[in-house]
Amino acid sequence: MINNTATLAEFDPVEFLNCAESAQAYIDEAVATGDAAFITESLGVVAKARGMTDLATKTGLSRETLYRTLSKKGNPNLNTLLSITKALGVTITVGIPTQAAK
């Protein structure tokens, strides 16, 4: 009997977030979900792609704090969130939802 199964490598989005445009698009899609945990985790993915040590230097937060804050269970306050997005060079836009999105 022939085994026709394939082993797939786990997808790591970090490999594809090497430019500002792709990182911003990734964050925009996360924000569109409205899921705070997913948004936070997505910021963590972008942070890993950009380099957590560099982000720690720019924000004044320790790497450990960043890893914890940008995890699924993280719950950053607004000041921390703004500091992280500024250092990453991405924005999170808040607006009035369209009628279809309500």
Secondary structure as the mmCIF struct_conf table of DSSP 4:
data_model
#
loop_
_struct_conf.conf_type_id
_struct_conf.id
_struct_conf.beg_label_comp_id
_struct_conf.beg_label_asym_id
_struct_conf.beg_label_seq_id
_struct_conf.end_label_comp_id
_struct_conf.end_label_asym_id
_struct_conf.end_label_seq_id
HELX_LH_PP_P HELX_LH_PP_P1 THR A 7 PHE A 11
HELX_RH_3T_P HELX_RH_3T_P1 PRO A 13 PHE A 16
BEND BEND1 CYS A 19 CYS A 19
HELX_RH_AL_P HELX_RH_AL_P1 ALA A 20 THR A 33
TURN_TY1_P TURN_TY1_P1 GLY A 34 GLY A 34
HELX_RH_AL_P HELX_RH_AL_P2 ALA A 36 ARG A 50
HELX_RH_AL_P HELX_RH_AL_P3 MET A 52 THR A 59
TURN_TY1_P TURN_TY1_P2 GLY A 60 GLY A 60
HELX_RH_AL_P HELX_RH_AL_P4 ARG A 63 THR A 69
TURN_TY1_P TURN_TY1_P3 LEU A 70 LEU A 70
BEND BEND2 SER A 71 SER A 71
TURN_TY1_P TURN_TY1_P4 LYS A 72 LYS A 73
HELX_RH_AL_P HELX_RH_AL_P5 LEU A 78 LEU A 88
TURN_TY1_P TURN_TY1_P5 GLY A 89 GLY A 89
HELX_LH_PP_P HELX_LH_PP_P2 ILE A 96 THR A 98
HELX_RH_3T_P HELX_RH_3T_P2 GLN A 99 ALA A 101
#
